[in-house]
């Protein structure tokens, strides 16, 4: 682990990038599921977009829950984590591939990572996703008309 933290990019590509890709993918799938469920609860068809805007989906998922329920608590650490993932991997390819189609390094400014902060960040995201899922489960059990301001 220490060799990964000393700034050598090769180890980042081998160990960290797949982890970041899976974290990003987990968040993307959780948001897609929440958005789909919120549209379904409203009796609407989900809007399917092919773009991989993680931060956009993240914000939309919480916005939809807030519209049908109550004031959603803030998750600033989770928001920052999602923002950083979006900044380093805007179209869900930088963590998946070490190089672009043209041979350039992906996420070149990502030279080292504090693994403790990475673990803390995904924990904050997990708390926020658990809140989303719990809110949706509540709405499914009690109905949309029984929720909200």
VMD Tcl script that builds the backbone (N, CA, C; Angstrom):
set m [mol new atoms 447]
animate dup $m
set s [atomselect $m all]
$s set {name element resname resid chain x y z} {
  {N N UNK 1 A 0.825 -1.193 0.000}
  {CA C UNK 1 A 0.000 0.000 0.000}
  {C C UNK 1 A 0.864 1.249 0.000}
  {N N UNK 2 A 1.973 1.235 0.703}
  {CA C UNK 2 A 2.821 2.420 0.781}
  {C C UNK 2 A 3.335 2.816 -0.593}
  {N N UNK 3 A 3.633 1.846 -1.452}
  {CA C UNK 3 A 4.136 2.195 -2.786}
  {C C UNK 3 A 3.075 2.907 -3.611}
  {N N UNK 4 A 1.823 2.641 -3.340}
  {CA C UNK 4 A 0.756 3.335 -4.057}
  {C C UNK 4 A 0.717 4.799 -3.641}
  {N N UNK 5 A 1.002 5.061 -2.400}
  {CA C UNK 5 A 0.903 6.412 -1.888}
  {C C UNK 5 A 2.106 7.287 -2.212}
  {N N UNK 6 A 3.163 6.716 -2.787}
  {CA C UNK 6 A 4.343 7.530 -3.049}
  {C C UNK 6 A 4.301 8.243 -4.389}
  {N N UNK 7 A 3.210 8.167 -5.093}
  {CA C UNK 7 A 3.051 8.943 -6.319}
  {C C UNK 7 A 3.334 8.182 -7.595}
  {N N UNK 8 A 3.653 6.925 -7.520}
  {CA C UNK 8 A 3.885 6.171 -8.751}
  {C C UNK 8 A 2.554 5.823 -9.389}
  {N N UNK 9 A 2.356 6.285 -10.576}
  {CA C UNK 9 A 1.077 6.151 -11.258}
  {C C UNK 9 A 0.734 4.706 -11.600}
  {N N UNK 10 A 1.706 3.878 -11.880}
  {CA C UNK 10 A 1.426 2.498 -12.260}
  {C C UNK 10 A 0.607 1.761 -11.222}
  {N N UNK 11 A 0.970 1.932 -9.958}
  {CA C UNK 11 A 0.223 1.278 -8.897}
  {C C UNK 11 A -1.175 1.856 -8.760}
  {N N UNK 12 A -1.319 3.159 -9.030}
  {CA C UNK 12 A -2.653 3.755 -9.006}
  {C C UNK 12 A -3.542 3.105 -10.058}
  {N N UNK 13 A -2.983 2.911 -11.243}
  {CA C UNK 13 A -3.760 2.297 -12.311}
  {C C UNK 13 A -4.180 0.882 -11.942}
  {N N UNK 14 A -3.308 0.168 -11.280}
  {CA C UNK 14 A -3.578 -1.224 -10.956}
  {C C UNK 14 A -4.545 -1.391 -9.786}
  {N N UNK 15 A -4.368 -0.607 -8.752}
  {CA C UNK 15 A -5.147 -0.778 -7.529}
  {C C UNK 15 A -6.298 0.206 -7.392}
  {N N UNK 16 A -6.009 1.463 -7.590}
  {CA C UNK 16 A -6.985 2.492 -7.285}
  {C C UNK 16 A -8.039 2.677 -8.367}
  {N N UNK 17 A -7.627 2.719 -9.608}
  {CA C UNK 17 A -8.578 3.035 -10.674}
  {C C UNK 17 A -9.761 2.072 -10.729}
  {N N UNK 18 A -9.544 0.763 -10.620}
  {CA C UNK 18 A -10.720 -0.124 -10.584}
  {C C UNK 18 A -11.626 0.144 -9.385}
  {N N UNK 19 A -11.027 0.492 -8.253}
  {CA C UNK 19 A -11.824 0.803 -7.065}
  {C C UNK 19 A -12.657 2.054 -7.300}
  {N N UNK 20 A -12.032 3.095 -7.837}
  {CA C UNK 20 A -12.772 4.327 -8.129}
  {C C UNK 20 A -13.869 4.082 -9.162}
  {N N UNK 21 A -13.569 3.267 -10.158}
  {CA C UNK 21 A -14.574 2.940 -11.170}
  {C C UNK 21 A -15.776 2.258 -10.517}
  {N N UNK 22 A -15.525 1.305 -9.633}
  {CA C UNK 22 A -16.635 0.603 -8.982}
  {C C UNK 22 A -17.418 1.524 -8.054}
  {N N UNK 23 A -16.729 2.399 -7.333}
  {CA C UNK 23 A -17.425 3.376 -6.490}
  {C C UNK 23 A -18.316 4.260 -7.346}
  {N N UNK 24 A -17.759 4.764 -8.450}
  {CA C UNK 24 A -18.522 5.644 -9.335}
  {C C UNK 24 A -19.733 4.904 -9.896}
  {N N UNK 25 A -19.518 3.667 -10.290}
  {CA C UNK 25 A -20.598 2.877 -10.871}
  {C C UNK 25 A -21.685 2.578 -9.840}
  {N N UNK 26 A -21.289 2.278 -8.604}
  {CA C UNK 26 A -22.249 2.061 -7.522}
  {C C UNK 26 A -23.144 3.289 -7.341}
  {N N UNK 27 A -22.524 4.468 -7.312}
  {CA C UNK 27 A -23.292 5.698 -7.126}
  {C C UNK 27 A -24.219 5.924 -8.312}
  {N N UNK 28 A -23.717 5.709 -9.513}
  {CA C UNK 28 A -24.534 5.902 -10.715}
  {C C UNK 28 A -25.736 4.970 -10.722}
  {N N UNK 29 A -25.527 3.699 -10.403}
  {CA C UNK 29 A -26.645 2.744 -10.389}
  {C C UNK 29 A -27.637 3.050 -9.275}
  {N N UNK 30 A -27.144 3.457 -8.114}
  {CA C UNK 30 A -28.041 3.820 -7.014}
  {C C UNK 30 A -28.906 5.014 -7.396}
  {N N UNK 31 A -28.313 5.995 -8.055}
  {CA C UNK 31 A -29.071 7.173 -8.486}
  {C C UNK 31 A -30.094 6.815 -9.557}
  {N N UNK 32 A -29.675 5.998 -10.518}
  {CA C UNK 32 A -30.610 5.577 -11.570}
  {C C UNK 32 A -31.807 4.843 -10.966}
  {N N UNK 33 A -31.546 3.960 -10.012}
  {CA C UNK 33 A -32.640 3.220 -9.371}
  {C C UNK 33 A -33.554 4.170 -8.609}
  {N N UNK 34 A -32.979 5.118 -7.877}
  {CA C UNK 34 A -33.795 6.076 -7.119}
  {C C UNK 34 A -34.630 6.939 -8.056}
  {N N UNK 35 A -34.035 7.410 -9.125}
  {CA C UNK 35 A -34.767 8.243 -10.092}
  {C C UNK 35 A -35.891 7.445 -10.728}
  {N N UNK 36 A -35.589 6.219 -11.128}
  {CA C UNK 36 A -36.623 5.356 -11.720}
  {C C UNK 36 A -37.773 5.141 -10.741}
  {N N UNK 37 A -37.445 4.817 -9.499}
  {CA C UNK 37 A -38.482 4.575 -8.497}
  {C C UNK 37 A -39.313 5.828 -8.229}
  {N N UNK 38 A -38.676 6.982 -8.179}
  {CA C UNK 38 A -39.411 8.219 -7.906}
  {C C UNK 38 A -40.363 8.550 -9.051}
  {N N UNK 39 A -39.938 8.340 -10.282}
  {CA C UNK 39 A -40.850 8.563 -11.408}
  {C C UNK 39 A -41.987 7.560 -11.378}
  {N N UNK 40 A -41.688 6.317 -11.073}
  {CA C UNK 40 A -42.721 5.282 -11.004}
  {C C UNK 40 A -43.737 5.607 -9.918}
  {N N UNK 41 A -43.283 6.065 -8.759}
  {CA C UNK 41 A -44.196 6.445 -7.681}
  {C C UNK 41 A -45.109 7.595 -8.092}
  {N N UNK 42 A -44.648 8.424 -8.982}
  {CA C UNK 42 A -45.459 9.543 -9.475}
  {C C UNK 42 A -46.378 9.122 -10.614}
  {N N UNK 43 A -46.248 7.868 -11.046}
  {CA C UNK 43 A -47.040 7.396 -12.168}
  {C C UNK 43 A -46.512 7.896 -13.499}
  {N N UNK 44 A -45.252 8.246 -13.523}
  {CA C UNK 44 A -44.629 8.741 -14.751}
  {C C UNK 44 A -43.578 7.756 -15.227}
  {N N UNK 45 A -43.273 7.885 -16.481}
  {CA C UNK 45 A -42.226 7.052 -17.057}
  {C C UNK 45 A -40.872 7.720 -16.820}
  {N N UNK 46 A -39.885 6.958 -16.360}
  {CA C UNK 46 A -38.567 7.554 -16.105}
  {C C UNK 46 A -37.957 8.128 -17.383}
  {N N UNK 47 A -37.276 9.227 -17.211}
  {CA C UNK 47 A -36.560 9.835 -18.324}
  {C C UNK 47 A -35.198 9.166 -18.411}
  {N N UNK 48 A -34.944 8.523 -19.532}
  {CA C UNK 48 A -33.687 7.811 -19.714}
  {C C UNK 48 A -32.735 8.710 -20.498}
  {N N UNK 49 A -31.559 8.930 -19.892}
  {CA C UNK 49 A -30.542 9.726 -20.553}
  {C C UNK 49 A -29.274 8.886 -20.648}
  {N N UNK 50 A -28.651 8.929 -21.803}
  {CA C UNK 50 A -27.451 8.117 -22.030}
  {C C UNK 50 A -26.197 8.742 -21.429}
  {N N UNK 51 A -26.269 9.974 -20.998}
  {CA C UNK 51 A -25.086 10.641 -20.456}
  {C C UNK 51 A -24.712 10.051 -19.104}
  {N N UNK 52 A -23.438 10.214 -18.754}
  {CA C UNK 52 A -22.931 9.671 -17.494}
  {C C UNK 52 A -22.662 10.765 -16.478}
  {N N UNK 53 A -23.487 11.802 -16.450}
  {CA C UNK 53 A -23.269 12.882 -15.486}
  {C C UNK 53 A -23.635 12.404 -14.090}
  {N N UNK 54 A -22.629 11.990 -13.377}
  {CA C UNK 54 A -22.842 11.458 -12.037}
  {C C UNK 54 A -23.424 12.519 -11.115}
  {N N UNK 55 A -22.845 13.693 -11.134}
  {CA C UNK 55 A -23.294 14.762 -10.253}
  {C C UNK 55 A -24.725 15.187 -10.599}
  {N N UNK 56 A -25.060 15.225 -11.869}
  {CA C UNK 56 A -26.423 15.562 -12.282}
  {C C UNK 56 A -27.441 14.552 -11.785}
  {N N UNK 57 A -27.113 13.277 -11.919}
  {CA C UNK 57 A -28.015 12.228 -11.420}
  {C C UNK 57 A -28.139 12.279 -9.902}
  {N N UNK 58 A -27.027 12.532 -9.239}
  {CA C UNK 58 A -27.007 12.622 -7.773}
  {C C UNK 58 A -27.967 13.715 -7.308}
  {N N UNK 59 A -27.848 14.878 -7.898}
  {CA C UNK 59 A -28.706 16.003 -7.508}
  {C C UNK 59 A -30.165 15.727 -7.844}
  {N N UNK 60 A -30.423 15.143 -9.005}
  {CA C UNK 60 A -31.802 14.846 -9.408}
  {C C UNK 60 A -32.444 13.835 -8.464}
  {N N UNK 61 A -31.720 12.816 -8.073}
  {CA C UNK 61 A -32.283 11.808 -7.171}
  {C C UNK 61 A -32.753 12.447 -5.870}
  {N N UNK 62 A -31.936 13.308 -5.284}
  {CA C UNK 62 A -32.318 13.957 -4.033}
  {C C UNK 62 A -33.421 14.987 -4.241}
  {N N UNK 63 A -33.404 15.659 -5.373}
  {CA C UNK 63 A -34.454 16.630 -5.676}
  {C C UNK 63 A -35.812 15.938 -5.789}
  {N N UNK 64 A -35.854 14.811 -6.471}
  {CA C UNK 64 A -37.115 14.082 -6.631}
  {C C UNK 64 A -37.642 13.564 -5.299}
  {N N UNK 65 A -36.759 13.070 -4.444}
  {CA C UNK 65 A -37.192 12.605 -3.127}
  {C C UNK 65 A -37.728 13.774 -2.312}
  {N N UNK 66 A -37.038 14.894 -2.364}
  {CA C UNK 66 A -37.471 16.061 -1.593}
  {C C UNK 66 A -38.831 16.571 -2.074}
  {N N UNK 67 A -39.086 16.516 -3.370}
  {CA C UNK 67 A -40.374 16.982 -3.903}
  {C C UNK 67 A -41.541 16.148 -3.399}
  {N N UNK 68 A -41.306 14.871 -3.136}
  {CA C UNK 68 A -42.395 13.990 -2.700}
  {C C UNK 68 A -42.427 13.732 -1.207}
  {N N UNK 69 A -41.419 14.161 -0.500}
  {CA C UNK 69 A -41.392 13.837 0.922}
  {C C UNK 69 A -41.279 15.103 1.750}
  {N N UNK 70 A -40.239 15.227 2.425}
  {CA C UNK 70 A -39.988 16.296 3.371}
  {C C UNK 70 A -38.625 16.880 3.046}
  {N N UNK 71 A -38.208 17.800 3.821}
  {CA C UNK 71 A -36.896 18.385 3.579}
  {C C UNK 71 A -35.814 17.316 3.760}
  {N N UNK 72 A -35.014 17.174 2.742}
  {CA C UNK 72 A -33.953 16.178 2.762}
  {C C UNK 72 A -32.755 16.739 3.527}
  {N N UNK 73 A -32.186 15.953 4.435}
  {CA C UNK 73 A -31.007 16.455 5.155}
  {C C UNK 73 A -29.834 16.651 4.195}
  {N N UNK 74 A -28.940 17.512 4.572}
  {CA C UNK 74 A -27.760 17.766 3.748}
  {C C UNK 74 A -26.748 16.645 3.949}
  {N N UNK 75 A -26.075 16.309 2.879}
  {CA C UNK 75 A -24.989 15.336 2.901}
  {C C UNK 75 A -23.765 15.969 2.237}
  {N N UNK 76 A -23.185 17.007 2.871}
  {CA C UNK 76 A -22.120 17.767 2.213}
  {C C UNK 76 A -20.871 16.954 1.885}
  {N N UNK 77 A -20.509 16.015 2.747}
  {CA C UNK 77 A -19.315 15.206 2.463}
  {C C UNK 77 A -19.575 14.269 1.282}
  {N N UNK 78 A -20.762 13.708 1.225}
  {CA C UNK 78 A -21.117 12.858 0.093}
  {C C UNK 78 A -21.178 13.690 -1.188}
  {N N UNK 79 A -21.749 14.887 -1.094}
  {CA C UNK 79 A -21.805 15.774 -2.266}
  {C C UNK 79 A -20.403 16.084 -2.775}
  {N N UNK 80 A -19.479 16.365 -1.864}
  {CA C UNK 80 A -18.092 16.658 -2.263}
  {C C UNK 80 A -17.438 15.444 -2.920}
  {N N UNK 81 A -17.691 14.272 -2.369}
  {CA C UNK 81 A -17.114 13.051 -2.927}
  {C C UNK 81 A -17.617 12.827 -4.351}
  {N N UNK 82 A -18.921 12.975 -4.546}
  {CA C UNK 82 A -19.502 12.800 -5.879}
  {C C UNK 82 A -18.942 13.856 -6.831}
  {N N UNK 83 A -18.815 15.073 -6.357}
  {CA C UNK 83 A -18.244 16.142 -7.184}
  {C C UNK 83 A -16.820 15.794 -7.625}
  {N N UNK 84 A -16.021 15.288 -6.707}
  {CA C UNK 84 A -14.639 14.924 -7.044}
  {C C UNK 84 A -14.588 13.771 -8.049}
  {N N UNK 85 A -15.444 12.779 -7.880}
  {CA C UNK 85 A -15.496 11.700 -8.860}
  {C C UNK 85 A -15.874 12.243 -10.229}
  {N N UNK 86 A -16.866 13.119 -10.266}
  {CA C UNK 86 A -17.301 13.726 -11.526}
  {C C UNK 86 A -16.171 14.556 -12.145}
  {N N UNK 87 A -15.443 15.280 -11.319}
  {CA C UNK 87 A -14.359 16.129 -11.821}
  {C C UNK 87 A -13.243 15.292 -12.452}
  {N N UNK 88 A -12.901 14.179 -11.825}
  {CA C UNK 88 A -11.815 13.345 -12.335}
  {C C UNK 88 A -12.261 12.391 -13.432}
  {N N UNK 89 A -13.544 12.083 -13.477}
  {CA C UNK 89 A -14.047 11.114 -14.461}
  {C C UNK 89 A -15.428 11.558 -14.958}
  {N N UNK 90 A -15.478 12.612 -15.767}
  {CA C UNK 90 A -16.768 13.191 -16.151}
  {C C UNK 90 A -17.663 12.300 -17.012}
  {N N UNK 91 A -17.096 11.382 -17.778}
  {CA C UNK 91 A -17.931 10.559 -18.656}
  {C C UNK 91 A -17.759 9.062 -18.396}
  {N N UNK 92 A -17.306 8.721 -17.203}
  {CA C UNK 92 A -17.180 7.330 -16.774}
  {C C UNK 92 A -16.215 6.526 -17.641}
  {N N UNK 93 A -15.106 7.133 -18.013}
  {CA C UNK 93 A -14.084 6.406 -18.753}
  {C C UNK 93 A -12.702 6.512 -18.122}
  {N N UNK 94 A -12.442 7.564 -17.361}
  {CA C UNK 94 A -11.102 7.788 -16.816}
  {C C UNK 94 A -10.691 6.704 -15.835}
  {N N UNK 95 A -11.617 6.204 -15.040}
  {CA C UNK 95 A -11.273 5.175 -14.063}
  {C C UNK 95 A -11.323 3.785 -14.693}
  {N N UNK 96 A -11.947 3.700 -15.839}
  {CA C UNK 96 A -12.085 2.412 -16.505}
  {C C UNK 96 A -10.867 2.080 -17.354}
  {N N UNK 97 A -10.284 3.102 -17.973}
  {CA C UNK 97 A -9.155 2.902 -18.873}
  {C C UNK 97 A -7.968 3.762 -18.442}
  {N N UNK 98 A -6.750 3.223 -18.480}
  {CA C UNK 98 A -5.589 4.018 -18.080}
  {C C UNK 98 A -5.207 5.084 -19.115}
  {N N UNK 99 A -5.643 4.889 -20.360}
  {CA C UNK 99 A -5.332 5.838 -21.423}
  {C C UNK 99 A -6.576 6.093 -22.263}
  {N N UNK 100 A -6.603 7.272 -22.883}
  {CA C UNK 100 A -7.679 7.592 -23.819}
  {C C UNK 100 A -7.440 6.850 -25.133}
  {N N UNK 101 A -8.360 6.952 -26.055}
  {CA C UNK 101 A -8.210 6.325 -27.370}
  {C C UNK 101 A -7.025 6.894 -28.139}
  {N N UNK 102 A -6.590 8.076 -27.728}
  {CA C UNK 102 A -5.477 8.744 -28.407}
  {C C UNK 102 A -4.154 8.581 -27.667}
  {N N UNK 103 A -4.130 7.759 -26.608}
  {CA C UNK 103 A -2.902 7.469 -25.892}
  {C C UNK 103 A -2.571 8.374 -24.719}
  {N N UNK 104 A -3.403 9.363 -24.455}
  {CA C UNK 104 A -3.152 10.258 -23.313}
  {C C UNK 104 A -3.605 9.590 -22.021}
  {N N UNK 105 A -2.937 9.904 -20.918}
  {CA C UNK 105 A -3.319 9.382 -19.605}
  {C C UNK 105 A -4.701 9.900 -19.215}
  {N N UNK 106 A -5.488 9.051 -18.614}
  {CA C UNK 106 A -6.767 9.502 -18.061}
  {C C UNK 106 A -6.518 10.006 -16.651}
  {N N UNK 107 A -7.290 10.972 -16.234}
  {CA C UNK 107 A -7.167 11.587 -14.904}
  {C C UNK 107 A -5.714 11.906 -14.570}
  {N N UNK 108 A -5.031 12.690 -15.421}
  {CA C UNK 108 A -3.595 12.939 -15.209}
  {C C UNK 108 A -3.277 13.680 -13.911}
  {N N UNK 109 A -4.209 14.486 -13.408}
  {CA C UNK 109 A -3.943 15.224 -12.178}
  {C C UNK 109 A -4.097 14.360 -10.928}
  {N N UNK 110 A -4.568 13.161 -11.088}
  {CA C UNK 110 A -4.739 12.235 -9.968}
  {C C UNK 110 A -3.441 11.468 -9.780}
  {N N UNK 111 A -2.566 11.983 -8.919}
  {CA C UNK 111 A -1.242 11.381 -8.738}
  {C C UNK 111 A -1.154 10.544 -7.475}
  {N N UNK 112 A -1.897 10.888 -6.469}
  {CA C UNK 112 A -1.915 10.124 -5.239}
  {C C UNK 112 A -3.281 10.273 -4.599}
  {N N UNK 113 A -3.607 9.351 -3.734}
  {CA C UNK 113 A -4.909 9.352 -3.081}
  {C C UNK 113 A -4.727 9.010 -1.610}
  {N N UNK 114 A -5.410 9.734 -0.771}
  {CA C UNK 114 A -5.442 9.435 0.653}
  {C C UNK 114 A -6.528 8.372 0.853}
  {N N UNK 115 A -6.110 7.150 1.103}
  {CA C UNK 115 A -7.063 6.044 1.187}
  {C C UNK 115 A -8.017 6.182 2.357}
  {N N UNK 116 A -7.578 6.792 3.437}
  {CA C UNK 116 A -8.482 6.999 4.578}
  {C C UNK 116 A -9.620 7.940 4.176}
  {N N UNK 117 A -9.272 9.024 3.480}
  {CA C UNK 117 A -10.315 9.959 3.035}
  {C C UNK 117 A -11.209 9.327 1.976}
  {N N UNK 118 A -10.632 8.481 1.137}
  {CA C UNK 118 A -11.425 7.768 0.144}
  {C C UNK 118 A -12.455 6.874 0.831}
  {N N UNK 119 A -12.017 6.138 1.834}
  {CA C UNK 119 A -12.940 5.268 2.579}
  {C C UNK 119 A -14.006 6.086 3.296}
  {N N UNK 120 A -13.599 7.208 3.896}
  {CA C UNK 120 A -14.574 8.081 4.558}
  {C C UNK 120 A -15.584 8.630 3.559}
  {N N UNK 121 A -15.092 9.018 2.388}
  {CA C UNK 121 A -15.978 9.575 1.367}
  {C C UNK 121 A -17.038 8.590 0.920}
  {N N UNK 122 A -16.635 7.362 0.646}
  {CA C UNK 122 A -17.630 6.386 0.191}
  {C C UNK 122 A -18.579 6.027 1.318}
  {N N UNK 123 A -18.120 6.109 2.561}
  {CA C UNK 123 A -19.015 5.875 3.697}
  {C C UNK 123 A -20.094 6.954 3.756}
  {N N UNK 124 A -19.713 8.201 3.528}
  {CA C UNK 124 A -20.694 9.287 3.496}
  {C C UNK 124 A -21.682 9.095 2.346}
  {N N UNK 125 A -21.175 8.664 1.218}
  {CA C UNK 125 A -22.056 8.395 0.078}
  {C C UNK 125 A -23.024 7.269 0.425}
  {N N UNK 126 A -22.524 6.233 1.051}
  {CA C UNK 126 A -23.384 5.109 1.428}
  {C C UNK 126 A -24.501 5.560 2.379}
  {N N UNK 127 A -24.179 6.434 3.318}
  {CA C UNK 127 A -25.200 6.970 4.225}
  {C C UNK 127 A -26.275 7.723 3.442}
  {N N UNK 128 A -25.859 8.512 2.472}
  {CA C UNK 128 A -26.817 9.274 1.669}
  {C C UNK 128 A -27.675 8.345 0.808}
  {N N UNK 129 A -27.052 7.334 0.217}
  {CA C UNK 129 A -27.798 6.382 -0.610}
  {C C UNK 129 A -28.776 5.589 0.262}
  {N N UNK 130 A -28.360 5.235 1.461}
  {CA C UNK 130 A -29.256 4.528 2.383}
  {C C UNK 130 A -30.457 5.407 2.718}
  {N N UNK 131 A -30.232 6.708 2.893}
  {CA C UNK 131 A -31.338 7.635 3.129}
  {C C UNK 131 A -32.292 7.643 1.925}
  {N N UNK 132 A -31.732 7.731 0.718}
  {CA C UNK 132 A -32.565 7.709 -0.487}
  {C C UNK 132 A -33.416 6.442 -0.530}
  {N N UNK 133 A -32.762 5.314 -0.348}
  {CA C UNK 133 A -33.476 4.034 -0.421}
  {C C UNK 133 A -34.543 3.925 0.665}
  {N N UNK 134 A -34.228 4.395 1.866}
  {CA C UNK 134 A -35.214 4.363 2.951}
  {C C UNK 134 A -36.409 5.249 2.665}
  {N N UNK 135 A -36.168 6.409 2.091}
  {CA C UNK 135 A -37.264 7.320 1.733}
  {C C UNK 135 A -38.162 6.691 0.676}
  {N N UNK 136 A -37.543 6.064 -0.301}
  {CA C UNK 136 A -38.321 5.415 -1.358}
  {C C UNK 136 A -39.110 4.237 -0.797}
  {N N UNK 137 A -38.496 3.454 0.061}
  {CA C UNK 137 A -39.217 2.339 0.695}
  {C C UNK 137 A -40.414 2.854 1.498}
  {N N UNK 138 A -40.234 3.966 2.202}
  {CA C UNK 138 A -41.328 4.557 2.972}
  {C C UNK 138 A -42.471 4.958 2.034}
  {N N UNK 139 A -42.128 5.620 0.939}
  {CA C UNK 139 A -43.145 6.048 -0.012}
  {C C UNK 139 A -43.867 4.859 -0.643}
  {N N UNK 140 A -43.138 3.805 -0.920}
  {CA C UNK 140 A -43.776 2.596 -1.486}
  {C C UNK 140 A -44.746 1.980 -0.485}
  {N N UNK 141 A -44.372 1.992 0.778}
  {CA C UNK 141 A -45.209 1.381 1.808}
  {C C UNK 141 A -46.402 2.244 2.200}
  {N N UNK 142 A -46.238 3.568 2.202}
  {CA C UNK 142 A -47.283 4.453 2.701}
  {C C UNK 142 A -47.971 5.275 1.611}
  {N N UNK 143 A -47.453 5.236 0.428}
  {CA C UNK 143 A -48.053 5.983 -0.666}
  {C C UNK 143 A -47.543 7.398 -0.737}
  {N N UNK 144 A -47.566 7.929 -1.922}
  {CA C UNK 144 A -47.072 9.287 -2.162}
  {C C UNK 144 A -47.962 10.320 -1.503}
  {N N UNK 145 A -49.263 10.074 -1.494}
  {CA C UNK 145 A -50.176 11.079 -0.946}
  {C C UNK 145 A -50.012 11.270 0.551}
  {N N UNK 146 A -49.424 10.290 1.247}
  {CA C UNK 146 A -49.225 10.418 2.682}
  {C C UNK 146 A -47.931 11.093 3.073}
  {N N UNK 147 A -47.157 11.469 2.084}
  {CA C UNK 147 A -45.849 12.075 2.369}
  {C C UNK 147 A -45.835 13.520 1.916}
  {N N UNK 148 A -44.792 14.161 2.255}
  {CA C UNK 148 A -44.573 15.513 1.754}
  {C C UNK 148 A -44.959 16.589 2.745}
  {N N UNK 149 A -44.627 17.797 2.367}
  {CA C UNK 149 A -44.887 18.949 3.251}
  {C C UNK 149 A -46.356 19.256 3.389}
}
mol reanalyze $m
mol bondsrecalc $m
mol representation Tube
mol addrep $m
